[in-house]
Amino acid sequence: MNTHENISILVTERFRKNLERHKRSHVEQKIELLLKNPSQPHPSLKVHRMQSKDFWELYLSDRARIIYRWGGKGILELHDIGDHVIVEQFHQSSAYNRLQPFSLWRRTQPQAPSQEPSRPFSRRYGAPSTPPPAGGSENIFRHLPEAHLRILGVPKDRVRAIQEATSLEALDDIGLPPHILERLQELATNAKLEREMREGRLLYRTTLDQLVGYIEGRIKRLMLNLTDEQRNFVAISAARPLLLRGCAGSGKTTIAVYRAIEFAKQGKRVLFLTFNRTLADAAKSMIEELIGSVPANLEVYTVDSWIRNLVRGRQGGNPSCFRRDEDCKQAIKQAISAVQRAQTQAFARHFPPDDPATETFLIEEIMQVVLPSGATILNEYLAWHRYGRGRALPEGARRIVWAVYEAYQAARRDQLHWDDLARLAAQTLRAQPLQPAYDHIIVDEVQDLSAARLRAILALLETTPRCNLFMVGDVAQSIYSRGFAWRDLGLNMRGRSLSLRKNFRNTRQIAEAAARLYANNKQLKRAEEFVDPEPIERTGPRPCLLQPERLSHAPKALIEKLLSLVEGETFRLSDFAILAPTNELCKRYQEALQGVQLRAAIHTDDDFKLFEEQVKILTIHSAKGLEFPVVFVVGLQEDILPRKSHALSQEELDLHLERERTLLYVAMTRACEGLFLVSAQEKPSCFVRELEPFVDKE
């Protein structure tokens, strides 16, 4: 270590012993900084006098300290090194005041230069490499992108000055807030952190010790903690199926996860089911955070993957399901043409043959009513309640629909709709009960399961009399067409349901805006499982509408707002989620974020991790059951959200809008602390007009 001339460094045996727990190169860098100007130590060292006027305390990091004393002219005594406990020990012990034996601090031998040519940091960003000015230190921040500097807390109006500073010392004259200047100085003098930055692995917090708090961010606190009221539902038992109805933000998913863990710890065999892969992965992540690896007697699946594995195991082979809804629609279109040719007059009596809305209606009736119902014969469909519609479809029209369904079964060839597969699973379970049996089945987001999928779960329950079924859900968040009530499945849930009306997630301002939006849903609010939430006490800022002039400007507006929130050190990247109605929009925003070198992962990416330090980008459907400190809802444009509809009647159009409004309601209620709605002045969504009185504009 290159010390200043005529200064000798002496160390106690205590210091030498405790030094083994720290990285020597980092310690040497800090001491070198102290020696550069002993009378006015570098700000990042946070030097201050201890109770004994002869001793000083130096910050090695947020948790680690060095206790030293100037032993005379040209002598620096290093007495102790360790976490902040050594400061308390100093005040409680007289050891420091007694004469202690010292030994000379020997410098570390400089390493031989590497034979491999170095790659200048500046070249990583395409800028010419320039040596630092004489007498100054290299400004390692000059080639960082604006987004990275702002993540470090640099105000936007100081970014260019940072990038143009000729030396590290010149940062003192830029007018940075003192704590930001101190942060940059600590980064520049910490070899490991500087290397992380040079290699592009930027850290939001700037010391290694702060990384503990950095990893344990808001998302973990939000999703892994239970209140006493929520804990009451974890261990509750019942011989019959039990439904926990909860409003948005009531912690239903967290309760379900804790319940699964509780019974698995008791040695019970537990099956945890949810609707989509993102939520299943999130449930596994939550379990791992709470207890480590997922135990063998606790199985976590999406309903579809569990059904597919069941059918595959019982019937052999690998059942082929439609990968896209569009493929299923094509099979239904072929079926419609076949029925029109075979029953021309009967078809025309009930459906206008040349009206595009006819094809749309029949496709939706098959995909959203017939297939989800799990009906196997005409009479079952004729008796089926078409939930959410004001009037019944006439019997003659239903017979035409059933004819289309039967033709579809022939047209689909070997491909199956997931509800077809669920029907097969129910049949195979009744014929051959599952062994070994499950003791507990926990179903999350039950409101989004079709009747056919629920029939498969109930078939499992029927063949396992001692199995306990616990379901959680909220009909207000149903973003798929259920098309049934419990009685249609032969279940009487009266007296078997519990309500959780308290919203622990959203602020009052977010919850009120979402509730006012959902109040326009007349038909869905009449559902028997609807839970009206209690008023919320926790307050926060009103939701904000970002509405640039053109749609193409929306990603830039979002990025600017996101960086301003990070720059203010209120949030970090892991706190943000972008929710979009389509996968295409997800990809567009990921590209925009990566374009400014911000880490962003889409829910379908292999590197998507719920607790990872990156912006999460999800479709609204995939965000069900999850929550984030700050949510940006994008795509609030006509024909995007709501989607364009070719409804056969005003009644069908109203129902379509209710479903799309529910989708937005789900997206809004994912936000815990901040909600931003992203639209544009060209073709704004009709929902923007509904929300305008309850949001602020920027």
C-alpha distance (Angstrom), angle and dihedral (degrees) to the residues before:
residue distance angle dihedral
M1 . . .
N2 3.80 . .
T3 3.83 105.2 .
H4 3.76 125.0 -177.9
E5 3.78 116.1 -89.2
N6 3.78 119.1 -87.4
I7 3.84 93.7 17.2
S8 3.79 116.1 115.9
I9 3.79 121.0 -165.5
L10 3.79 118.7 -144.7
V11 3.80 124.3 -173.4
T12 3.80 132.9 -163.2
E13 3.78 122.3 -128.0
R14 3.82 87.3 -112.2
F15 3.82 90.4 56.8
R16 3.80 93.0 46.4
K17 3.81 91.9 50.3
N18 3.82 95.5 47.0
L19 3.80 91.9 44.5
E20 3.81 88.6 75.6
R21 3.82 89.0 74.2
H22 3.81 92.8 59.3
K23 3.75 136.4 61.6
R24 3.80 105.9 -97.9
S25 3.80 95.6 -150.4
H26 3.80 90.5 56.3
V27 3.82 91.5 49.3
E28 3.80 90.7 49.6
Q29 3.79 91.5 51.9
K30 3.80 91.2 53.6
I31 3.81 92.7 48.4
E32 3.78 90.6 47.7
L33 3.81 88.6 55.4
L34 3.80 90.1 50.9
L35 3.79 92.2 51.1
K36 3.79 94.0 50.2
N37 3.77 91.3 71.2
P38 3.83 113.9 0.8
S39 3.80 93.8 175.7
Q40 3.81 93.3 53.7
P41 3.81 107.1 23.9
H42 3.79 120.3 -156.8
P43 3.88 110.7 -83.6
S44 3.82 92.9 -122.9
L45 3.83 89.6 64.7
K46 3.84 91.7 63.1
V47 3.79 89.5 -151.9
H48 3.81 116.7 -171.3
R49 3.77 137.1 163.2
M50 3.79 118.7 -100.1
Q51 3.80 125.7 -138.5
S52 3.74 90.2 -84.3
K53 3.79 104.6 67.9
D54 3.81 91.7 -139.8
F55 3.82 96.2 59.2
W56 3.78 130.9 71.7
E57 3.80 134.8 -165.1
L58 3.81 122.4 -138.4
Y59 3.81 124.9 -169.5
L60 3.78 111.6 -125.2
S61 3.80 87.3 174.8
D62 3.78 136.9 -29.9
R63 3.81 90.3 -72.1
A64 3.80 103.9 24.8
R65 3.81 126.9 74.1
I66 3.79 139.4 -173.9
I67 3.81 118.6 -148.0
Y68 3.80 112.7 -155.4
R69 3.80 143.5 160.7
W70 3.76 136.0 -159.5
G71 3.80 101.7 -118.9
G72 3.74 96.8 -167.2
K73 3.73 138.9 -51.9
G74 3.81 109.2 -23.7
I75 3.84 95.0 -0.1
L76 3.82 126.3 112.3
E77 3.82 115.6 -171.0
L78 3.82 116.8 -157.5
H79 3.81 105.6 -159.7
D80 3.82 106.0 172.0
I81 3.78 144.4 -5.4
G82 3.80 129.2 -165.8
D83 3.77 144.7 88.5
H84 3.80 121.1 -34.7
V85 3.84 90.0 -83.1
I86 3.80 88.4 82.2
V87 3.81 88.6 66.5
E88 3.82 90.1 58.6
Q89 3.80 90.1 46.2
F90 3.78 89.4 52.0
H91 3.79 92.0 56.7
Q92 3.84 92.5 45.9
S93 3.80 98.3 45.5
S94 3.75 134.3 64.8
A95 3.80 92.0 -156.2
Y96 3.76 92.0 101.2
N97 3.77 92.2 57.1
R98 3.78 94.9 55.6
L99 3.76 124.1 82.5
Q100 3.79 107.9 -90.4
P101 3.80 128.3 -165.4
F102 3.81 113.0 -108.0
S103 3.76 134.8 -162.9
L104 3.76 128.9 -160.3
W105 3.81 117.5 -93.4
R106 3.77 106.3 -124.7
R107 3.75 118.9 -149.8
T108 3.78 120.8 -115.4
Q109 3.78 112.3 -105.2
P110 3.82 108.8 -109.3
Q111 3.78 113.7 -112.5
A112 3.75 120.2 -115.5
P113 3.78 112.0 -103.0
S114 3.78 114.7 -96.3
Q115 3.77 116.5 -104.3
E116 3.80 89.1 -142.1
P117 3.82 111.2 92.4
S118 3.78 110.2 -111.0
R119 3.77 121.0 -120.9
P120 3.79 109.4 -132.5
F121 3.77 112.5 -125.0
S122 3.78 91.9 -130.6
R123 3.80 91.9 59.7
R124 3.80 89.8 63.8
Y125 3.79 86.2 71.2
G126 3.79 97.1 39.4
A127 3.81 95.2 -108.6
P128 3.82 124.4 130.9
S129 3.78 113.7 -96.7
T130 3.80 110.9 -118.5
P131 3.80 125.9 -176.3
P132 3.80 118.0 -119.3
P133 3.80 115.6 -96.9
A134 3.77 118.7 -92.1
G135 3.80 110.0 -82.5
G136 3.80 92.8 12.6
S137 3.78 137.3 93.8
E138 3.78 124.6 -114.4
N139 3.79 113.4 -91.5
I140 3.80 97.5 -127.3
F141 3.81 90.9 -175.9
R142 3.79 98.2 59.9
H143 3.81 94.9 91.9
L144 3.81 98.8 40.9
P145 3.82 114.3 115.7
E146 3.79 117.2 -107.3
A147 3.81 91.7 -110.6
H148 3.81 92.0 56.8
L149 3.79 93.4 48.6
R150 3.78 90.9 49.9
I151 3.80 90.5 50.1
L152 3.79 85.5 57.2
G153 3.80 87.6 56.0
V154 3.80 100.1 -101.0
P155 3.83 108.5 150.8
K156 3.78 113.5 -116.7
D157 3.80 92.9 -116.7
R158 3.83 90.7 56.4
V159 3.82 98.2 48.9
R160 3.80 96.4 90.3
A161 3.79 91.7 47.2
I162 3.82 89.6 53.3
Q163 3.79 91.1 50.1
E164 3.81 92.4 48.0
A165 3.82 97.0 45.5
T166 3.81 109.2 119.3
S167 3.79 95.2 -148.9
L168 3.78 141.9 12.5
E169 3.79 90.0 -107.5
A170 3.81 90.2 57.9
L171 3.80 89.4 68.5
D172 3.81 87.7 76.7
D173 3.82 90.0 69.9
I174 3.82 98.4 48.9
G175 3.78 96.1 83.7
L176 3.78 98.4 -117.5
P177 3.80 119.4 168.2
P178 3.83 106.5 -91.7
H179 3.82 95.2 -116.1
I180 3.83 91.4 50.4
L181 3.80 91.5 49.3
E182 3.79 89.2 49.4
R183 3.79 90.3 50.1
L184 3.81 92.8 52.3
Q185 3.79 91.4 46.7
E186 3.79 91.1 51.9
L187 3.79 90.6 49.5
A188 3.77 90.8 50.8
T189 3.80 92.8 51.3
N190 3.80 97.9 43.5
A191 3.78 108.9 85.2
K192 3.79 96.5 -159.6
L193 3.78 95.2 47.3
E194 3.77 91.7 45.3
R195 3.80 89.6 52.3
E196 3.82 90.3 49.7
M197 3.77 88.6 53.3
R198 3.77 94.8 45.8
E199 3.80 90.4 51.8
G200 3.79 92.3 50.7
R201 3.83 97.3 -107.1
L202 3.78 94.6 124.7
L203 3.79 117.2 -168.7
Y204 3.76 121.0 -147.6
R205 3.80 92.8 -151.6
T206 3.75 114.6 50.6
T207 3.79 107.7 -141.6
L208 3.76 129.9 60.6
D209 3.79 91.8 -126.3
Q210 3.79 91.8 55.9
L211 3.79 89.6 57.5
V212 3.81 90.0 82.4
G213 3.78 90.4 63.5
Y214 3.78 89.7 37.8
I215 3.81 92.7 59.9
E216 3.79 93.7 42.4
G217 3.80 92.2 61.8
R218 3.75 135.4 160.3
I219 3.81 95.6 -77.0
K220 3.81 91.8 62.0
R221 3.78 92.6 48.0
L222 3.78 90.9 48.5
M223 3.78 98.2 46.5
L224 3.80 103.9 33.5
N225 3.79 103.6 45.8
L226 3.80 125.7 86.8
T227 3.77 129.6 -161.9
D228 3.80 120.8 -137.0
E229 3.80 89.0 -104.2
Q230 3.80 91.6 54.3
R231 3.81 92.4 46.3
N232 3.80 89.7 61.1
F233 3.80 88.9 71.9
V234 3.80 96.9 49.7
A235 3.81 100.8 78.3
I236 3.82 100.6 23.9
S237 3.81 111.5 129.0
A238 3.79 134.2 -159.6
A239 3.80 134.4 174.5
R240 3.81 91.4 -136.9
P241 3.81 131.6 51.1
L242 3.79 111.9 -68.7
L243 3.80 127.3 -155.8
L244 3.80 123.0 -158.1
R245 3.78 107.1 -159.7
G246 3.76 112.9 -162.7
C247 3.77 135.9 171.1
A248 3.80 121.3 -124.6
G249 3.79 111.0 -66.5
S250 3.80 96.0 20.0
G251 3.82 92.6 120.4
K252 3.82 97.2 -112.3
T253 3.81 94.5 151.1
T254 3.81 93.1 48.0
I255 3.80 90.5 49.5
A256 3.81 89.7 50.1
V257 3.83 91.1 51.0
Y258 3.80 93.3 48.8
R259 3.81 89.8 47.6
A260 3.80 91.1 53.1
I261 3.81 90.7 49.7
E262 3.81 92.6 46.8
F263 3.81 94.8 56.1
A264 3.80 94.0 38.9
K265 3.81 88.8 56.4
Q266 3.81 87.5 56.3
G267 3.80 89.7 58.4
K268 3.81 94.4 -104.8
R269 3.78 121.5 143.9
V270 3.80 106.6 -115.1
L271 3.82 131.1 -169.5
F272 3.82 115.3 -162.5
L273 3.81 114.0 -166.8
T274 3.78 131.5 -177.6
F275 3.76 135.8 166.3
N276 3.81 107.0 -109.1
R277 3.77 138.3 32.7
T278 3.79 95.5 -118.4
L279 3.79 92.3 58.6
A280 3.82 91.8 44.0
D281 3.82 89.6 53.0
A282 3.80 89.7 46.4
A283 3.80 90.9 51.6
K284 3.82 90.0 52.3
S285 3.81 90.5 48.8
M286 3.80 91.0 50.6
I287 3.81 91.5 49.4
E288 3.81 91.1 49.4
E289 3.80 91.2 49.3
L290 3.79 90.9 51.2
I291 3.82 103.8 40.9
G292 3.79 108.2 1.9
S293 3.80 120.8 -113.2
V294 3.80 119.2 17.5
P295 3.83 107.3 -97.4
A296 3.81 119.2 -119.1
N297 3.81 92.6 -115.9
L298 3.81 92.0 57.1
E299 3.81 113.3 74.5
V300 3.81 120.5 -170.9
Y301 3.80 118.7 -165.2
T302 3.73 142.8 149.2
V303 3.79 108.9 -109.4
D304 3.80 90.8 -114.3
S305 3.81 95.1 50.9
W306 3.82 90.9 48.0
I307 3.83 91.0 49.5
R308 3.79 92.0 47.2
N309 3.82 92.7 50.0
L310 3.79 89.8 48.5
V311 3.81 94.8 51.8
R312 3.80 91.3 42.7
G313 3.79 91.3 51.9
R314 3.80 94.7 47.0
Q315 3.81 102.3 37.9
G316 3.79 100.1 26.5
G317 3.77 127.0 -131.7
N318 3.78 126.0 64.4
P319 3.83 111.4 -74.9
S320 3.79 111.5 -133.4
C321 3.80 114.4 -132.1
F322 3.78 128.5 -172.7
R323 3.77 107.5 -88.9
R324 3.80 92.4 -158.6
D325 3.77 133.9 31.5
E326 3.79 86.9 -131.1
D327 3.82 91.1 65.5
C328 3.79 90.5 52.6
K329 3.81 90.3 48.3
Q330 3.79 90.9 53.4
A331 3.81 90.3 55.8
I332 3.82 89.9 50.2
K333 3.81 91.0 48.9
Q334 3.82 89.4 55.6
A335 3.79 88.6 49.8
I336 3.83 91.9 51.0
S337 3.81 91.0 52.8
A338 3.82 90.9 48.9
V339 3.83 92.8 51.6
Q340 3.80 92.5 45.6
R341 3.81 89.8 55.4
A342 3.81 94.1 44.7
Q343 3.84 98.8 41.9
T344 3.79 103.9 25.6
Q345 3.81 98.6 154.5
A346 3.81 97.3 39.6
F347 3.82 90.1 47.0
A348 3.82 92.5 50.9
R349 3.84 92.4 50.1
H350 3.81 90.8 64.4
F351 3.81 107.0 23.1
P352 3.83 129.9 36.2
P353 3.83 99.9 -118.7
D354 3.82 96.9 -150.9
D355 3.81 97.0 42.8
P356 3.86 112.4 106.2
A357 3.80 87.8 -146.6
T358 3.83 89.6 65.7
E359 3.80 92.7 64.0
T360 3.83 91.1 44.6
F361 3.80 92.3 50.5
L362 3.81 94.8 48.1
I363 3.82 92.1 47.8
E364 3.81 91.1 50.6
E365 3.81 92.4 44.4
I366 3.81 91.1 54.0
M367 3.82 95.5 42.2
Q368 3.80 99.2 37.5
V369 3.81 103.1 32.6
V370 3.81 115.9 14.7
L371 3.81 100.4 40.2
P372 3.84 95.4 39.5
S373 3.82 91.3 48.0
G374 3.79 91.1 62.5
A375 3.81 89.7 -138.6
T376 3.80 112.9 168.3
I377 3.83 101.0 -176.8
L378 3.81 135.4 36.1
N379 3.81 94.8 -108.8
E380 3.81 91.2 58.1
Y381 3.80 90.2 54.8
L382 3.82 92.8 44.8
A383 3.81 89.2 56.0
W384 3.79 95.1 43.7
H385 3.82 117.9 116.7
R386 3.79 108.7 -126.4
Y387 3.80 93.1 -144.0
G388 3.80 116.8 -146.3
R389 3.80 99.5 22.8
G390 3.77 122.8 109.1
R391 3.78 97.9 -137.9
A392 3.78 136.5 27.4
L393 3.78 122.1 -101.9
P394 3.84 106.9 -113.2
E395 3.80 116.5 -105.2
G396 3.81 92.5 -116.3
A397 3.81 90.9 54.9
R398 3.81 90.4 47.1
R399 3.82 90.2 53.5
I400 3.81 89.0 55.2
V401 3.83 89.6 48.7
W402 3.81 90.1 51.0
A403 3.78 90.8 49.5
V404 3.82 88.4 53.8
Y405 3.82 89.5 49.0
E406 3.82 92.3 52.6
A407 3.80 90.3 47.6
Y408 3.82 88.6 49.3
Q409 3.82 90.2 55.0
A410 3.80 87.7 58.9
A411 3.82 94.8 41.4
R412 3.81 96.0 51.1
R413 3.81 90.4 65.8
D414 3.82 109.1 -170.4
Q415 3.79 96.6 -16.7
L416 3.78 119.5 102.4
H417 3.75 134.8 -154.8
W418 3.82 110.9 -130.6
D419 3.80 89.2 -112.2
D420 3.82 88.8 54.1
L421 3.78 87.2 55.0
A422 3.81 91.4 48.3
R423 3.80 90.0 54.3
L424 3.83 89.7 52.7
A425 3.82 90.2 48.8
A426 3.81 91.7 54.0
Q427 3.80 90.8 49.4
T428 3.80 94.2 49.2
L429 3.82 93.1 46.9
R430 3.79 92.3 53.4
A431 3.78 90.1 49.1
Q432 3.81 95.0 45.8
P433 3.84 118.9 17.2
L434 3.79 117.5 -138.9
Q435 3.80 117.8 -99.6
P436 2.98 129.4 -131.7
A437 3.77 90.9 32.9
Y438 3.78 127.3 -137.3
D439 3.80 119.3 -114.2
H440 3.79 95.0 -157.6
I441 3.80 133.6 22.9
I442 3.80 116.6 -167.0
V443 3.81 117.9 -170.3
D444 3.80 119.1 -167.1
E445 3.83 124.2 -160.1
V446 3.81 89.5 11.3
Q447 3.80 91.4 169.8
D448 3.81 89.4 74.2
L449 3.80 96.8 54.4
S450 3.77 118.6 101.6
A451 3.78 120.7 -125.6
A452 3.81 89.2 -109.0
R453 3.81 92.1 56.7
L454 3.79 92.0 45.3
R455 3.81 90.0 49.9
A456 3.81 88.3 58.6
I457 3.82 90.8 52.4
L458 3.81 91.1 46.3
A459 3.80 89.9 49.9
L460 3.81 87.4 56.5
L461 3.80 88.8 50.0
E462 3.81 92.9 48.1
T463 3.79 91.9 55.3
T464 3.84 92.3 46.6
P465 3.82 106.3 52.5
R466 3.81 95.8 -179.1
C467 3.80 94.6 50.7
N468 3.80 117.7 113.1
L469 3.83 118.7 -138.2
F470 3.81 118.0 -156.5
M471 3.82 118.1 179.6
V472 3.80 129.8 -175.6
G473 3.77 127.2 -167.9
D474 3.79 151.3 126.6
V475 3.79 121.1 -134.0
A476 3.81 89.9 -154.8
Q477 3.81 87.1 68.8
S478 3.80 97.1 47.9
I479 3.80 104.9 131.1
Y480 3.78 95.3 170.7
S481 3.79 125.1 65.2
R482 3.80 105.3 -101.8
G483 3.81 93.4 -179.5
F484 3.82 94.2 -169.1
A485 3.78 146.3 73.7
W486 3.82 125.8 -137.2
R487 3.80 91.8 -101.9
D488 3.83 89.0 61.0
L489 3.81 87.2 66.1
G490 3.77 93.5 47.0
L491 3.81 91.9 -105.3
N492 3.76 122.5 133.3
M493 3.81 104.9 -162.0
R494 3.79 95.8 175.8
G495 3.78 107.7 123.7
R496 3.82 89.8 10.4
S497 3.79 98.6 81.3
L498 3.79 131.6 85.4
S499 3.78 126.5 -161.1
L500 3.77 129.9 -139.4
R501 3.80 105.7 -171.4
K502 3.79 100.6 167.1
N503 3.79 116.6 100.9
F504 3.81 108.0 -144.7
R505 3.80 94.7 172.6
N506 3.79 113.9 54.7
T507 3.76 131.3 57.3
R508 3.79 116.0 -118.4
Q509 3.81 91.4 -105.1
I510 3.82 93.3 54.0
A511 3.80 93.6 43.3
E512 3.80 93.5 48.3
A513 3.80 93.3 50.3
A514 3.82 91.0 49.1
A515 3.81 92.0 46.0
R516 3.82 92.4 50.3
L517 3.78 89.2 51.7
Y518 3.81 92.7 48.6
A519 3.83 91.2 47.1
N520 3.81 86.4 77.0
N521 3.83 88.6 66.6
K522 3.78 102.7 93.0
Q523 3.81 102.7 168.8
L524 3.80 101.3 40.5
K525 3.82 92.2 49.2
R526 3.80 89.1 62.4
A527 3.82 91.7 64.8
E528 3.78 115.2 122.0
E529 3.83 94.8 -121.4
F530 3.82 96.5 50.9
V531 3.83 112.3 132.1
D532 3.80 118.2 -158.1
P533 3.84 106.1 -148.7
E534 3.77 124.5 -129.7
P535 3.82 120.2 -112.2
I536 3.80 112.8 -83.2
E537 3.79 123.1 -128.2
R538 3.81 100.5 -166.5
T539 3.79 110.4 94.3
G540 3.78 134.7 -160.5
P541 3.79 141.7 148.6
R542 3.78 119.8 -43.9
P543 3.81 116.9 -102.4
C544 3.77 111.2 -86.7
L545 3.80 129.3 -136.0
L546 3.81 116.9 -143.6
Q547 3.79 105.8 -162.5
P548 3.81 115.4 165.9
E549 3.76 119.1 -176.3
R550 3.79 95.8 -102.4
L551 3.79 132.8 34.0
S552 3.82 91.1 -126.8
H553 3.82 89.0 62.3
A554 3.81 93.9 56.9
P555 3.86 97.6 90.5
K556 3.81 91.3 51.8
A557 3.82 91.5 49.6
L558 3.80 90.4 50.1
I559 3.81 93.6 49.4
E560 3.80 91.9 49.0
K561 3.80 91.9 51.7
L562 3.82 92.0 45.7
L563 3.81 92.2 51.2
S564 3.79 92.1 47.5
L565 3.82 89.3 56.0
V566 3.81 92.9 48.0
E567 3.79 91.4 43.5
G568 3.79 88.9 56.3
E569 3.83 88.1 56.8
T570 3.78 92.2 -127.0
F571 3.81 94.4 113.9
R572 3.80 139.5 17.0
L573 3.79 131.0 -146.7
S574 3.79 94.6 -90.9
D575 3.81 89.5 60.2
F576 3.82 94.0 65.6
A577 3.79 130.5 86.3
I578 3.78 127.9 178.6
L579 3.80 113.0 -154.3
A580 3.79 119.6 -163.1
P581 3.80 132.8 179.1
T582 3.83 92.9 -132.2
N583 3.80 139.0 37.7
E584 3.81 89.0 -126.5
L585 3.80 90.9 61.6
C586 3.80 90.5 47.0
K587 3.79 90.0 57.3
R588 3.80 92.8 46.2
Y589 3.80 92.8 55.1
Q590 3.79 93.0 44.0
E591 3.80 89.8 55.7
A592 3.81 90.6 48.5
L593 3.81 92.7 52.1
Q594 3.78 93.7 44.6
G595 3.79 88.1 49.1
V596 3.81 89.1 68.2
Q597 3.82 90.9 40.9
L598 3.80 97.5 -104.4
R599 3.80 117.8 144.4
A600 3.79 111.5 -113.9
A601 3.81 131.5 162.8
I602 3.81 130.7 -168.9
H603 3.79 118.4 -136.1
T604 3.82 90.5 -112.0
D605 3.83 93.7 54.5
D606 3.79 119.5 104.8
D607 3.83 90.6 -129.7
F608 3.82 93.8 53.4
K609 3.80 107.2 122.8
L610 3.78 123.5 172.7
F611 3.82 94.1 -140.1
E612 3.81 97.5 34.5
E613 3.81 121.4 118.5
Q614 3.78 97.6 -105.5
V615 3.77 139.6 93.7
K616 3.81 108.9 -89.9
I617 3.80 117.8 -137.6
L618 3.79 117.4 -166.8
T619 3.74 141.1 160.7
I620 3.78 110.4 -110.9
H621 3.80 89.3 -114.2
S622 3.82 90.2 56.9
A623 3.80 92.9 49.4
K624 3.81 94.0 64.4
G625 3.80 111.1 128.8
L626 3.82 93.3 12.4
E627 3.78 130.7 104.5
F628 3.79 136.0 -161.8
P629 3.80 134.3 -171.5
V630 3.82 92.5 -122.5
V631 3.80 126.2 22.8
F632 3.80 129.8 -170.3
V633 3.82 112.3 -162.8
V634 3.81 108.6 -159.0
G635 3.79 133.9 -173.4
L636 3.81 98.8 50.9
Q637 3.80 91.7 158.0
E638 3.76 132.4 118.9
D639 3.82 111.8 -89.2
I640 3.83 90.0 19.7
L641 3.81 103.0 59.7
P642 2.97 103.2 27.1
R643 3.79 96.5 30.4
K644 3.76 117.9 -135.2
S645 3.81 112.6 -91.1
H646 3.82 133.5 -157.7
A647 3.79 94.2 -163.4
L648 3.79 119.0 -179.7
S649 3.80 92.6 -138.0
Q650 3.79 141.7 7.1
E651 3.79 87.8 -101.2
E652 3.80 91.3 58.0
L653 3.81 90.7 45.5
D654 3.81 91.0 52.4
L655 3.80 90.5 51.1
H656 3.82 90.7 48.4
L657 3.82 90.4 52.9
E658 3.79 90.7 48.6
R659 3.79 90.8 55.4
E660 3.80 91.7 48.2
R661 3.80 90.8 47.0
T662 3.80 88.9 51.7
L663 3.81 88.5 52.8
L664 3.80 90.1 56.4
Y665 3.81 90.4 45.0
V666 3.81 89.7 55.7
A667 3.82 91.0 49.4
M668 3.80 93.4 49.4
T669 3.79 94.0 48.9
R670 3.82 92.0 55.9
A671 3.84 87.7 75.0
C672 3.79 118.6 93.5
E673 3.80 104.5 178.1
G674 3.78 110.0 1.3
L675 3.81 133.3 27.4
F676 3.79 126.2 -172.1
L677 3.80 122.8 -176.3
V678 3.81 112.5 -156.3
S679 3.79 118.8 -153.6
A680 3.81 136.7 133.6
Q681 3.78 135.3 -124.3
E682 3.80 90.0 -113.3
K683 3.83 113.0 79.4
P684 3.82 97.8 -15.9
S685 3.78 117.4 -167.1
C686 3.79 117.9 -95.4
F687 3.80 85.7 -123.2
V688 3.81 89.5 65.1
R689 3.80 88.9 63.2
E690 3.80 90.3 50.0
L691 3.81 90.9 52.1
E692 3.81 100.3 41.6
P693 3.86 95.6 97.5
F694 3.81 90.8 54.5
V695 3.82 102.7 45.3
D696 3.79 137.7 63.7
K697 3.79 121.2 -125.1
E698 3.78 127.1 -135.0
